[in-house]
Amino acid sequence: MKTVEWMPEFGWIFIGICMFGVSDYLARTFCKTNNDCLIYYLLLGIIGIIIVHNNSIHWEDFYQSQYKKYQSKNNKKCRK
């Protein structure tokens, strides 16, 4: 079966809806007071910031290494 180009993005929509539902369920279950909700959402925000920050550092290193490989390939071609 041939996959359509946009299918993976469509799948991410369903995963996002699922995660919002799980988050809403956990918030309703564990947040009994406003302070509980504040702590819950702050904790999720901190976890998200850590993940994004660590991932951006990884991709920055990856792009730098790919750029160095690209430069070395092009320099070899020009020298011949």
mmCIF file of the N, C-alpha and C atoms, coordinates in Angstrom:
data_MODEL
# 
_entry.id   MODEL 
# 
loop_
_atom_site.group_PDB 
_atom_site.id 
_atom_site.type_symbol 
_atom_site.label_atom_id 
_atom_site.label_alt_id 
_atom_site.label_comp_id 
_atom_site.label_asym_id 
_atom_site.label_entity_id 
_atom_site.label_seq_id 
_atom_site.pdbx_PDB_ins_code 
_atom_site.Cartn_x 
_atom_site.Cartn_y 
_atom_site.Cartn_z 
_atom_site.occupancy 
_atom_site.B_iso_or_equiv 
_atom_site.pdbx_formal_charge 
_atom_site.auth_seq_id 
_atom_site.auth_comp_id 
_atom_site.auth_asym_id 
_atom_site.auth_atom_id 
_atom_site.pdbx_PDB_model_num 
ATOM 1   N N  . MET A 1 1  ? 0.835  -1.181 0.000  1.00 0.00 ? 1  MET A N  1 
ATOM 2   C CA . MET A 1 1  ? 0.000  0.000  0.000  1.00 0.00 ? 1  MET A CA 1 
ATOM 3   C C  . MET A 1 1  ? 0.881  1.247  0.000  1.00 0.00 ? 1  MET A C  1 
ATOM 4   N N  . LYS A 1 2  ? 0.663  2.120  -0.933 1.00 0.00 ? 2  LYS A N  1 
ATOM 5   C CA . LYS A 1 2  ? 1.460  3.338  -1.032 1.00 0.00 ? 2  LYS A CA 1 
ATOM 6   C C  . LYS A 1 2  ? 0.956  4.364  -0.015 1.00 0.00 ? 2  LYS A C  1 
ATOM 7   N N  . THR A 1 3  ? 1.889  4.948  0.742  1.00 0.00 ? 3  THR A N  1 
ATOM 8   C CA . THR A 1 3  ? 1.481  5.956  1.718  1.00 0.00 ? 3  THR A CA 1 
ATOM 9   C C  . THR A 1 3  ? 1.429  7.324  1.056  1.00 0.00 ? 3  THR A C  1 
ATOM 10  N N  . VAL A 1 4  ? 0.485  8.106  1.502  1.00 0.00 ? 4  VAL A N  1 
ATOM 11  C CA . VAL A 1 4  ? 0.329  9.459  0.994  1.00 0.00 ? 4  VAL A CA 1 
ATOM 12  C C  . VAL A 1 4  ? 1.327  10.357 1.725  1.00 0.00 ? 4  VAL A C  1 
ATOM 13  N N  . GLU A 1 5  ? 1.820  11.366 1.028  1.00 0.00 ? 5  GLU A N  1 
ATOM 14  C CA . GLU A 1 5  ? 2.875  12.218 1.581  1.00 0.00 ? 5  GLU A CA 1 
ATOM 15  C C  . GLU A 1 5  ? 2.467  12.897 2.882  1.00 0.00 ? 5  GLU A C  1 
ATOM 16  N N  . TRP A 1 6  ? 1.218  13.274 3.025  1.00 0.00 ? 6  TRP A N  1 
ATOM 17  C CA . TRP A 1 6  ? 0.768  14.005 4.202  1.00 0.00 ? 6  TRP A CA 1 
ATOM 18  C C  . TRP A 1 6  ? 0.282  13.103 5.329  1.00 0.00 ? 6  TRP A C  1 
ATOM 19  N N  . MET A 1 7  ? 0.294  11.804 5.154  1.00 0.00 ? 7  MET A N  1 
ATOM 20  C CA . MET A 1 7  ? -0.222 10.890 6.168  1.00 0.00 ? 7  MET A CA 1 
ATOM 21  C C  . MET A 1 7  ? 0.491  10.995 7.517  1.00 0.00 ? 7  MET A C  1 
ATOM 22  N N  . PRO A 1 8  ? 1.828  11.074 7.575  1.00 0.00 ? 8  PRO A N  1 
ATOM 23  C CA . PRO A 1 8  ? 2.459  11.190 8.892  1.00 0.00 ? 8  PRO A CA 1 
ATOM 24  C C  . PRO A 1 8  ? 1.997  12.431 9.651  1.00 0.00 ? 8  PRO A C  1 
ATOM 25  N N  . GLU A 1 9  ? 1.819  13.567 8.961  1.00 0.00 ? 9  GLU A N  1 
ATOM 26  C CA . GLU A 1 9  ? 1.342  14.768 9.626  1.00 0.00 ? 9  GLU A CA 1 
ATOM 27  C C  . GLU A 1 9  ? -0.075 14.570 10.160 1.00 0.00 ? 9  GLU A C  1 
ATOM 28  N N  . PHE A 1 10 ? -0.883 13.861 9.405  1.00 0.00 ? 10 PHE A N  1 
ATOM 29  C CA . PHE A 1 10 ? -2.250 13.567 9.828  1.00 0.00 ? 10 PHE A CA 1 
ATOM 30  C C  . PHE A 1 10 ? -2.233 12.697 11.095 1.00 0.00 ? 10 PHE A C  1 
ATOM 31  N N  . GLY A 1 11 ? -1.293 11.776 11.162 1.00 0.00 ? 11 GLY A N  1 
ATOM 32  C CA . GLY A 1 11 ? -1.148 10.939 12.352 1.00 0.00 ? 11 GLY A CA 1 
ATOM 33  C C  . GLY A 1 11 ? -0.749 11.759 13.573 1.00 0.00 ? 11 GLY A C  1 
ATOM 34  N N  . TRP A 1 12 ? 0.122  12.770 13.361 1.00 0.00 ? 12 TRP A N  1 
ATOM 35  C CA . TRP A 1 12 ? 0.523  13.635 14.482 1.00 0.00 ? 12 TRP A CA 1 
ATOM 36  C C  . TRP A 1 12 ? -0.662 14.414 15.043 1.00 0.00 ? 12 TRP A C  1 
ATOM 37  N N  . ILE A 1 13 ? -1.651 14.723 14.207 1.00 0.00 ? 13 ILE A N  1 
ATOM 38  C CA . ILE A 1 13 ? -2.854 15.405 14.694 1.00 0.00 ? 13 ILE A CA 1 
ATOM 39  C C  . ILE A 1 13 ? -3.581 14.517 15.693 1.00 0.00 ? 13 ILE A C  1 
ATOM 40  N N  . PHE A 1 14 ? -3.736 13.235 15.366 1.00 0.00 ? 14 PHE A N  1 
ATOM 41  C CA . PHE A 1 14 ? -4.402 12.311 16.281 1.00 0.00 ? 14 PHE A CA 1 
ATOM 42  C C  . PHE A 1 14 ? -3.608 12.123 17.571 1.00 0.00 ? 14 PHE A C  1 
ATOM 43  N N  . ILE A 1 15 ? -2.297 12.061 17.459 1.00 0.00 ? 15 ILE A N  1 
ATOM 44  C CA . ILE A 1 15 ? -1.470 11.935 18.662 1.00 0.00 ? 15 ILE A CA 1 
ATOM 45  C C  . ILE A 1 15 ? -1.626 13.176 19.532 1.00 0.00 ? 15 ILE A C  1 
ATOM 46  N N  . GLY A 1 16 ? -1.656 14.356 18.911 1.00 0.00 ? 16 GLY A N  1 
ATOM 47  C CA . GLY A 1 16 ? -1.856 15.596 19.669 1.00 0.00 ? 16 GLY A CA 1 
ATOM 48  C C  . GLY A 1 16 ? -3.196 15.631 20.374 1.00 0.00 ? 16 GLY A C  1 
ATOM 49  N N  . ILE A 1 17 ? -4.258 15.223 19.680 1.00 0.00 ? 17 ILE A N  1 
ATOM 50  C CA . ILE A 1 17 ? -5.584 15.179 20.299 1.00 0.00 ? 17 ILE A CA 1 
ATOM 51  C C  . ILE A 1 17 ? -5.577 14.217 21.475 1.00 0.00 ? 17 ILE A C  1 
ATOM 52  N N  . CYS A 1 18 ? -4.938 13.084 21.314 1.00 0.00 ? 18 CYS A N  1 
ATOM 53  C CA . CYS A 1 18 ? -4.849 12.097 22.397 1.00 0.00 ? 18 CYS A CA 1 
ATOM 54  C C  . CYS A 1 18 ? -4.120 12.680 23.603 1.00 0.00 ? 18 CYS A C  1 
ATOM 55  N N  . MET A 1 19 ? -3.005 13.362 23.358 1.00 0.00 ? 19 MET A N  1 
ATOM 56  C CA . MET A 1 19 ? -2.226 13.927 24.470 1.00 0.00 ? 19 MET A CA 1 
ATOM 57  C C  . MET A 1 19 ? -2.993 15.039 25.193 1.00 0.00 ? 19 MET A C  1 
ATOM 58  N N  . PHE A 1 20 ? -3.750 15.859 24.432 1.00 0.00 ? 20 PHE A N  1 
ATOM 59  C CA . PHE A 1 20 ? -4.577 16.873 25.081 1.00 0.00 ? 20 PHE A CA 1 
ATOM 60  C C  . PHE A 1 20 ? -5.647 16.216 25.951 1.00 0.00 ? 20 PHE A C  1 
ATOM 61  N N  . GLY A 1 21 ? -6.208 15.126 25.460 1.00 0.00 ? 21 GLY A N  1 
ATOM 62  C CA . GLY A 1 21 ? -7.219 14.409 26.243 1.00 0.00 ? 21 GLY A CA 1 
ATOM 63  C C  . GLY A 1 21 ? -6.640 13.803 27.508 1.00 0.00 ? 21 GLY A C  1 
ATOM 64  N N  . VAL A 1 22 ? -5.458 13.212 27.390 1.00 0.00 ? 22 VAL A N  1 
ATOM 65  C CA . VAL A 1 22 ? -4.798 12.626 28.570 1.00 0.00 ? 22 VAL A CA 1 
ATOM 66  C C  . VAL A 1 22 ? -4.464 13.726 29.577 1.00 0.00 ? 22 VAL A C  1 
ATOM 67  N N  . SER A 1 23 ? -3.953 14.844 29.085 1.00 0.00 ? 23 SER A N  1 
ATOM 68  C CA . SER A 1 23 ? -3.619 15.961 29.972 1.00 0.00 ? 23 SER A CA 1 
ATOM 69  C C  . SER A 1 23 ? -4.863 16.487 30.676 1.00 0.00 ? 23 SER A C  1 
ATOM 70  N N  . ASP A 1 24 ? -5.962 16.626 29.936 1.00 0.00 ? 24 ASP A N  1 
ATOM 71  C CA . ASP A 1 24 ? -7.216 17.090 30.531 1.00 0.00 ? 24 ASP A CA 1 
ATOM 72  C C  . ASP A 1 24 ? -7.704 16.112 31.598 1.00 0.00 ? 24 ASP A C  1 
ATOM 73  N N  . TYR A 1 25 ? -7.606 14.818 31.308 1.00 0.00 ? 25 TYR A N  1 
ATOM 74  C CA . TYR A 1 25 ? -8.015 13.802 32.283 1.00 0.00 ? 25 TYR A CA 1 
ATOM 75  C C  . TYR A 1 25 ? -7.173 13.889 33.553 1.00 0.00 ? 25 TYR A C  1 
ATOM 76  N N  . LEU A 1 26 ? -5.849 13.990 33.380 1.00 0.00 ? 26 LEU A N  1 
ATOM 77  C CA . LEU A 1 26 ? -4.976 14.086 34.551 1.00 0.00 ? 26 LEU A CA 1 
ATOM 78  C C  . LEU A 1 26 ? -5.243 15.357 35.341 1.00 0.00 ? 26 LEU A C  1 
ATOM 79  N N  . ALA A 1 27 ? -5.506 16.460 34.654 1.00 0.00 ? 27 ALA A N  1 
ATOM 80  C CA . ALA A 1 27 ? -5.797 17.712 35.341 1.00 0.00 ? 27 ALA A CA 1 
ATOM 81  C C  . ALA A 1 27 ? -7.084 17.597 36.149 1.00 0.00 ? 27 ALA A C  1 
ATOM 82  N N  . ARG A 1 28 ? -8.108 17.002 35.568 1.00 0.00 ? 28 ARG A N  1 
ATOM 83  C CA . ARG A 1 28 ? -9.366 16.836 36.308 1.00 0.00 ? 28 ARG A CA 1 
ATOM 84  C C  . ARG A 1 28 ? -9.205 15.877 37.475 1.00 0.00 ? 28 ARG A C  1 
ATOM 85  N N  . THR A 1 29 ? -8.337 14.870 37.323 1.00 0.00 ? 29 THR A N  1 
ATOM 86  C CA . THR A 1 29 ? -8.163 13.867 38.371 1.00 0.00 ? 29 THR A CA 1 
ATOM 87  C C  . THR A 1 29 ? -7.341 14.402 39.542 1.00 0.00 ? 29 THR A C  1 
ATOM 88  N N  . PHE A 1 30 ? -6.237 15.095 39.239 1.00 0.00 ? 30 PHE A N  1 
ATOM 89  C CA . PHE A 1 30 ? -5.300 15.477 40.287 1.00 0.00 ? 30 PHE A CA 1 
ATOM 90  C C  . PHE A 1 30 ? -5.439 16.916 40.769 1.00 0.00 ? 30 PHE A C  1 
ATOM 91  N N  . CYS A 1 31 ? -6.075 17.774 39.999 1.00 0.00 ? 31 CYS A N  1 
ATOM 92  C CA . CYS A 1 31 ? -6.187 19.182 40.393 1.00 0.00 ? 31 CYS A CA 1 
ATOM 93  C C  . CYS A 1 31 ? -7.459 19.394 41.208 1.00 0.00 ? 31 CYS A C  1 
ATOM 94  N N  . LYS A 1 32 ? -7.298 19.395 42.508 1.00 0.00 ? 32 LYS A N  1 
ATOM 95  C CA . LYS A 1 32 ? -8.453 19.619 43.383 1.00 0.00 ? 32 LYS A CA 1 
ATOM 96  C C  . LYS A 1 32 ? -8.591 21.102 43.738 1.00 0.00 ? 32 LYS A C  1 
ATOM 97  N N  . THR A 1 33 ? -7.473 21.829 43.752 1.00 0.00 ? 33 THR A N  1 
ATOM 98  C CA . THR A 1 33 ? -7.503 23.260 44.048 1.00 0.00 ? 33 THR A CA 1 
ATOM 99  C C  . THR A 1 33 ? -6.791 24.008 42.918 1.00 0.00 ? 33 THR A C  1 
ATOM 100 N N  . ASN A 1 34 ? -6.914 25.325 42.946 1.00 0.00 ? 34 ASN A N  1 
ATOM 101 C CA . ASN A 1 34 ? -6.228 26.137 41.935 1.00 0.00 ? 34 ASN A CA 1 
ATOM 102 C C  . ASN A 1 34 ? -4.716 25.993 42.034 1.00 0.00 ? 34 ASN A C  1 
ATOM 103 N N  . ASN A 1 35 ? -4.197 25.853 43.254 1.00 0.00 ? 35 ASN A N  1 
ATOM 104 C CA . ASN A 1 35 ? -2.754 25.679 43.430 1.00 0.00 ? 35 ASN A CA 1 
ATOM 105 C C  . ASN A 1 35 ? -2.268 24.370 42.812 1.00 0.00 ? 35 ASN A C  1 
ATOM 106 N N  . ASP A 1 36 ? -3.059 23.316 42.945 1.00 0.00 ? 36 ASP A N  1 
ATOM 107 C CA . ASP A 1 36 ? -2.705 22.033 42.326 1.00 0.00 ? 36 ASP A CA 1 
ATOM 108 C C  . ASP A 1 36 ? -2.615 22.178 40.804 1.00 0.00 ? 36 ASP A C  1 
ATOM 109 N N  . CYS A 1 37 ? -3.577 22.879 40.218 1.00 0.00 ? 37 CYS A N  1 
ATOM 110 C CA . CYS A 1 37 ? -3.568 23.091 38.759 1.00 0.00 ? 37 CYS A CA 1 
ATOM 111 C C  . CYS A 1 37 ? -2.377 23.928 38.338 1.00 0.00 ? 37 CYS A C  1 
ATOM 112 N N  . LEU A 1 38 ? -2.070 24.958 39.109 1.00 0.00 ? 38 LEU A N  1 
ATOM 113 C CA . LEU A 1 38 ? -0.924 25.802 38.788 1.00 0.00 ? 38 LEU A CA 1 
ATOM 114 C C  . LEU A 1 38 ? 0.364  24.990 38.810 1.00 0.00 ? 38 LEU A C  1 
ATOM 115 N N  . ILE A 1 39 ? 0.547  24.174 39.832 1.00 0.00 ? 39 ILE A N  1 
ATOM 116 C CA . ILE A 1 39 ? 1.744  23.337 39.938 1.00 0.00 ? 39 ILE A CA 1 
ATOM 117 C C  . ILE A 1 39 ? 1.783  22.328 38.788 1.00 0.00 ? 39 ILE A C  1 
ATOM 118 N N  . TYR A 1 40 ? 0.642  21.721 38.459 1.00 0.00 ? 40 TYR A N  1 
ATOM 119 C CA . TYR A 1 40 ? 0.566  20.742 37.373 1.00 0.00 ? 40 TYR A CA 1 
ATOM 120 C C  . TYR A 1 40 ? 1.007  21.362 36.054 1.00 0.00 ? 40 TYR A C  1 
ATOM 121 N N  . TYR A 1 41 ? 0.438  22.518 35.707 1.00 0.00 ? 41 TYR A N  1 
ATOM 122 C CA . TYR A 1 41 ? 0.763  23.142 34.423 1.00 0.00 ? 41 TYR A CA 1 
ATOM 123 C C  . TYR A 1 41 ? 2.169  23.722 34.407 1.00 0.00 ? 41 TYR A C  1 
ATOM 124 N N  . LEU A 1 42 ? 2.647  24.241 35.527 1.00 0.00 ? 42 LEU A N  1 
ATOM 125 C CA . LEU A 1 42 ? 4.034  24.716 35.585 1.00 0.00 ? 42 LEU A CA 1 
ATOM 126 C C  . LEU A 1 42 ? 5.011  23.559 35.401 1.00 0.00 ? 42 LEU A C  1 
ATOM 127 N N  . LEU A 1 43 ? 4.712  22.421 36.022 1.00 0.00 ? 43 LEU A N  1 
ATOM 128 C CA . LEU A 1 43 ? 5.568  21.248 35.888 1.00 0.00 ? 43 LEU A CA 1 
ATOM 129 C C  . LEU A 1 43 ? 5.609  20.780 34.423 1.00 0.00 ? 43 LEU A C  1 
ATOM 130 N N  . LEU A 1 44 ? 4.446  20.744 33.771 1.00 0.00 ? 44 LEU A N  1 
ATOM 131 C CA . LEU A 1 44 ? 4.413  20.363 32.356 1.00 0.00 ? 44 LEU A CA 1 
ATOM 132 C C  . LEU A 1 44 ? 5.190  21.366 31.501 1.00 0.00 ? 44 LEU A C  1 
ATOM 133 N N  . GLY A 1 45 ? 5.058  22.652 31.824 1.00 0.00 ? 45 GLY A N  1 
ATOM 134 C CA . GLY A 1 45 ? 5.789  23.670 31.079 1.00 0.00 ? 45 GLY A CA 1 
ATOM 135 C C  . GLY A 1 45 ? 7.288  23.535 31.242 1.00 0.00 ? 45 GLY A C  1 
ATOM 136 N N  . ILE A 1 46 ? 7.742  23.268 32.457 1.00 0.00 ? 46 ILE A N  1 
ATOM 137 C CA . ILE A 1 46 ? 9.179  23.096 32.714 1.00 0.00 ? 46 ILE A CA 1 
ATOM 138 C C  . ILE A 1 46 ? 9.706  21.880 31.977 1.00 0.00 ? 46 ILE A C  1 
ATOM 139 N N  . ILE A 1 47 ? 8.956  20.782 32.015 1.00 0.00 ? 47 ILE A N  1 
ATOM 140 C CA . ILE A 1 47 ? 9.371  19.575 31.293 1.00 0.00 ? 47 ILE A CA 1 
ATOM 141 C C  . ILE A 1 47 ? 9.457  19.868 29.795 1.00 0.00 ? 47 ILE A C  1 
ATOM 142 N N  . GLY A 1 48 ? 8.477  20.580 29.247 1.00 0.00 ? 48 GLY A N  1 
ATOM 143 C CA . GLY A 1 48 ? 8.489  20.929 27.825 1.00 0.00 ? 48 GLY A CA 1 
ATOM 144 C C  . GLY A 1 48 ? 9.672  21.804 27.463 1.00 0.00 ? 48 GLY A C  1 
ATOM 145 N N  . ILE A 1 49 ? 9.984  22.795 28.311 1.00 0.00 ? 49 ILE A N  1 
ATOM 146 C CA . ILE A 1 49 ? 11.128 23.673 28.043 1.00 0.00 ? 49 ILE A CA 1 
ATOM 147 C C  . ILE A 1 49 ? 12.426 22.879 28.055 1.00 0.00 ? 49 ILE A C  1 
ATOM 148 N N  . ILE A 1 50 ? 12.572 21.965 29.005 1.00 0.00 ? 50 ILE A N  1 
ATOM 149 C CA . ILE A 1 50 ? 13.781 21.139 29.074 1.00 0.00 ? 50 ILE A CA 1 
ATOM 150 C C  . ILE A 1 50 ? 13.920 20.288 27.815 1.00 0.00 ? 50 ILE A C  1 
ATOM 151 N N  . ILE A 1 51 ? 12.825 19.674 27.377 1.00 0.00 ? 51 ILE A N  1 
ATOM 152 C CA . ILE A 1 51 ? 12.875 18.828 26.181 1.00 0.00 ? 51 ILE A CA 1 
ATOM 153 C C  . ILE A 1 51 ? 13.235 19.647 24.948 1.00 0.00 ? 51 ILE A C  1 
ATOM 154 N N  . VAL A 1 52 ? 12.597 20.807 24.778 1.00 0.00 ? 52 VAL A N  1 
ATOM 155 C CA . VAL A 1 52 ? 12.870 21.646 23.609 1.00 0.00 ? 52 VAL A CA 1 
ATOM 156 C C  . VAL A 1 52 ? 14.304 22.154 23.648 1.00 0.00 ? 52 VAL A C  1 
ATOM 157 N N  . HIS A 1 53 ? 14.761 22.580 24.815 1.00 0.00 ? 53 HIS A N  1 
ATOM 158 C CA . HIS A 1 53 ? 16.127 23.103 24.930 1.00 0.00 ? 53 HIS A CA 1 
ATOM 159 C C  . HIS A 1 53 ? 17.157 22.019 24.613 1.00 0.00 ? 53 HIS A C  1 
ATOM 160 N N  . ASN A 1 54 ? 16.989 20.836 25.197 1.00 0.00 ? 54 ASN A N  1 
ATOM 161 C CA . ASN A 1 54 ? 17.937 19.749 24.938 1.00 0.00 ? 54 ASN A CA 1 
ATOM 162 C C  . ASN A 1 54 ? 17.898 19.314 23.488 1.00 0.00 ? 54 ASN A C  1 
ATOM 163 N N  . ASN A 1 55 ? 16.719 19.294 22.889 1.00 0.00 ? 55 ASN A N  1 
ATOM 164 C CA . ASN A 1 55 ? 16.591 18.893 21.495 1.00 0.00 ? 55 ASN A CA 1 
ATOM 165 C C  . ASN A 1 55 ? 17.206 19.934 20.573 1.00 0.00 ? 55 ASN A C  1 
ATOM 166 N N  . SER A 1 56 ? 17.060 21.211 20.898 1.00 0.00 ? 56 SER A N  1 
ATOM 167 C CA . SER A 1 56 ? 17.631 22.246 20.036 1.00 0.00 ? 56 SER A CA 1 
ATOM 168 C C  . SER A 1 56 ? 19.151 22.211 20.080 1.00 0.00 ? 56 SER A C  1 
ATOM 169 N N  . ILE A 1 57 ? 19.728 21.891 21.234 1.00 0.00 ? 57 ILE A N  1 
ATOM 170 C CA . ILE A 1 57 ? 21.182 21.761 21.329 1.00 0.00 ? 57 ILE A CA 1 
ATOM 171 C C  . ILE A 1 57 ? 21.653 20.599 20.461 1.00 0.00 ? 57 ILE A C  1 
ATOM 172 N N  . HIS A 1 58 ? 20.934 19.486 20.508 1.00 0.00 ? 58 HIS A N  1 
ATOM 173 C CA . HIS A 1 58 ? 21.286 18.316 19.707 1.00 0.00 ? 58 HIS A CA 1 
ATOM 174 C C  . HIS A 1 58 ? 21.253 18.657 18.221 1.00 0.00 ? 58 HIS A C  1 
ATOM 175 N N  . TRP A 1 59 ? 20.179 19.314 17.766 1.00 0.00 ? 59 TRP A N  1 
ATOM 176 C CA . TRP A 1 59 ? 20.056 19.625 16.346 1.00 0.00 ? 59 TRP A CA 1 
ATOM 177 C C  . TRP A 1 59 ? 21.086 20.648 15.904 1.00 0.00 ? 59 TRP A C  1 
ATOM 178 N N  . GLU A 1 60 ? 21.439 21.576 16.806 1.00 0.00 ? 60 GLU A N  1 
ATOM 179 C CA . GLU A 1 60 ? 22.474 22.558 16.465 1.00 0.00 ? 60 GLU A CA 1 
ATOM 180 C C  . GLU A 1 60 ? 23.798 21.846 16.199 1.00 0.00 ? 60 GLU A C  1 
ATOM 181 N N  . ASP A 1 61 ? 24.159 20.887 17.053 1.00 0.00 ? 61 ASP A N  1 
ATOM 182 C CA . ASP A 1 61 ? 25.382 20.109 16.842 1.00 0.00 ? 61 ASP A CA 1 
ATOM 183 C C  . ASP A 1 61 ? 25.300 19.302 15.550 1.00 0.00 ? 61 ASP A C  1 
ATOM 184 N N  . PHE A 1 62 ? 24.131 18.722 15.282 1.00 0.00 ? 62 PHE A N  1 
ATOM 185 C CA . PHE A 1 62 ? 23.940 17.927 14.078 1.00 0.00 ? 62 PHE A CA 1 
ATOM 186 C C  . PHE A 1 62 ? 24.131 18.788 12.833 1.00 0.00 ? 62 PHE A C  1 
ATOM 187 N N  . TYR A 1 63 ? 23.509 19.946 12.794 1.00 0.00 ? 63 TYR A N  1 
ATOM 188 C CA . TYR A 1 63 ? 23.632 20.821 11.630 1.00 0.00 ? 63 TYR A CA 1 
ATOM 189 C C  . TYR A 1 63 ? 25.066 21.303 11.439 1.00 0.00 ? 63 TYR A C  1 
ATOM 190 N N  . GLN A 1 64 ? 25.763 21.589 12.540 1.00 0.00 ? 64 GLN A N  1 
ATOM 191 C CA . GLN A 1 64 ? 27.154 22.017 12.418 1.00 0.00 ? 64 GLN A CA 1 
ATOM 192 C C  . GLN A 1 64 ? 28.008 20.898 11.830 1.00 0.00 ? 64 GLN A C  1 
ATOM 193 N N  . SER A 1 65 ? 27.788 19.668 12.279 1.00 0.00 ? 65 SER A N  1 
ATOM 194 C CA . SER A 1 65 ? 28.573 18.549 11.751 1.00 0.00 ? 65 SER A CA 1 
ATOM 195 C C  . SER A 1 65 ? 28.253 18.308 10.275 1.00 0.00 ? 65 SER A C  1 
ATOM 196 N N  . GLN A 1 66 ? 26.967 18.438 9.902  1.00 0.00 ? 66 GLN A N  1 
ATOM 197 C CA . GLN A 1 66 ? 26.590 18.249 8.498  1.00 0.00 ? 66 GLN A CA 1 
ATOM 198 C C  . GLN A 1 66 ? 27.187 19.346 7.624  1.00 0.00 ? 66 GLN A C  1 
ATOM 199 N N  . TYR A 1 67 ? 27.232 20.572 8.134  1.00 0.00 ? 67 TYR A N  1 
ATOM 200 C CA . TYR A 1 67 ? 27.805 21.682 7.379  1.00 0.00 ? 67 TYR A CA 1 
ATOM 201 C C  . TYR A 1 67 ? 29.302 21.463 7.154  1.00 0.00 ? 67 TYR A C  1 
ATOM 202 N N  . LYS A 1 68 ? 29.986 20.942 8.184  1.00 0.00 ? 68 LYS A N  1 
ATOM 203 C CA . LYS A 1 68 ? 31.422 20.667 8.038  1.00 0.00 ? 68 LYS A CA 1 
ATOM 204 C C  . LYS A 1 68 ? 31.653 19.583 6.989  1.00 0.00 ? 68 LYS A C  1 
ATOM 205 N N  . LYS A 1 69 ? 30.818 18.547 6.978  1.00 0.00 ? 69 LYS A N  1 
ATOM 206 C CA . LYS A 1 69 ? 30.933 17.496 5.967  1.00 0.00 ? 69 LYS A CA 1 
ATOM 207 C C  . LYS A 1 69 ? 30.683 18.065 4.578  1.00 0.00 ? 69 LYS A C  1 
ATOM 208 N N  . TYR A 1 70 ? 29.685 18.919 4.455  1.00 0.00 ? 70 TYR A N  1 
ATOM 209 C CA . TYR A 1 70 ? 29.358 19.534 3.173  1.00 0.00 ? 70 TYR A CA 1 
ATOM 210 C C  . TYR A 1 70 ? 30.516 20.394 2.677  1.00 0.00 ? 70 TYR A C  1 
ATOM 211 N N  . GLN A 1 71 ? 31.104 21.168 3.580  1.00 0.00 ? 71 GLN A N  1 
ATOM 212 C CA . GLN A 1 71 ? 32.236 22.011 3.198  1.00 0.00 ? 71 GLN A CA 1 
ATOM 213 C C  . GLN A 1 71 ? 33.417 21.165 2.738  1.00 0.00 ? 71 GLN A C  1 
ATOM 214 N N  . SER A 1 72 ? 33.722 20.093 3.462  1.00 0.00 ? 72 SER A N  1 
ATOM 215 C CA . SER A 1 72 ? 34.867 19.264 3.090  1.00 0.00 ? 72 SER A CA 1 
ATOM 216 C C  . SER A 1 72 ? 34.633 18.577 1.739  1.00 0.00 ? 72 SER A C  1 
ATOM 217 N N  . LYS A 1 73 ? 33.396 18.161 1.442  1.00 0.00 ? 73 LYS A N  1 
ATOM 218 C CA . LYS A 1 73 ? 33.095 17.554 0.140  1.00 0.00 ? 73 LYS A CA 1 
ATOM 219 C C  . LYS A 1 73 ? 33.281 18.561 -0.986 1.00 0.00 ? 73 LYS A C  1 
ATOM 220 N N  . ASN A 1 74 ? 32.789 19.761 -0.790 1.00 0.00 ? 74 ASN A N  1 
ATOM 221 C CA . ASN A 1 74 ? 32.885 20.774 -1.837 1.00 0.00 ? 74 ASN A CA 1 
ATOM 222 C C  . ASN A 1 74 ? 34.310 21.241 -2.029 1.00 0.00 ? 74 ASN A C  1 
ATOM 223 N N  . ASN A 1 75 ? 35.095 21.295 -0.982 1.00 0.00 ? 75 ASN A N  1 
ATOM 224 C CA . ASN A 1 75 ? 36.503 21.682 -1.120 1.00 0.00 ? 75 ASN A CA 1 
ATOM 225 C C  . ASN A 1 75 ? 37.280 20.631 -1.904 1.00 0.00 ? 75 ASN A C  1 
ATOM 226 N N  . LYS A 1 76 ? 36.974 19.352 -1.688 1.00 0.00 ? 76 LYS A N  1 
ATOM 227 C CA . LYS A 1 76 ? 37.651 18.282 -2.423 1.00 0.00 ? 76 LYS A CA 1 
ATOM 228 C C  . LYS A 1 76 ? 37.300 18.340 -3.905 1.00 0.00 ? 76 LYS A C  1 
ATOM 229 N N  . LYS A 1 77 ? 36.032 18.638 -4.232 1.00 0.00 ? 77 LYS A N  1 
ATOM 230 C CA . LYS A 1 77 ? 35.614 18.714 -5.618 1.00 0.00 ? 77 LYS A CA 1 
ATOM 231 C C  . LYS A 1 77 ? 36.293 19.889 -6.327 1.00 0.00 ? 77 LYS A C  1 
ATOM 232 N N  . CYS A 1 78 ? 36.436 20.997 -5.637 1.00 0.00 ? 78 CYS A N  1 
ATOM 233 C CA . CYS A 1 78 ? 37.036 22.177 -6.248 1.00 0.00 ? 78 CYS A CA 1 
ATOM 234 C C  . CYS A 1 78 ? 38.523 21.988 -6.499 1.00 0.00 ? 78 CYS A C  1 
ATOM 235 N N  . ARG A 1 79 ? 39.188 21.213 -5.680 1.00 0.00 ? 79 ARG A N  1 
ATOM 236 C CA . ARG A 1 79 ? 40.639 21.023 -5.806 1.00 0.00 ? 79 ARG A CA 1 
ATOM 237 C C  . ARG A 1 79 ? 40.996 20.148 -6.989 1.00 0.00 ? 79 ARG A C  1 
ATOM 238 N N  . LYS A 1 80 ? 40.102 19.275 -7.427 1.00 0.00 ? 80 LYS A N  1 
ATOM 239 C CA . LYS A 1 80 ? 40.410 18.321 -8.504 1.00 0.00 ? 80 LYS A CA 1 
ATOM 240 C C  . LYS A 1 80 ? 40.485 18.992 -9.792 1.00 0.00 ? 80 LYS A C  1 
# 
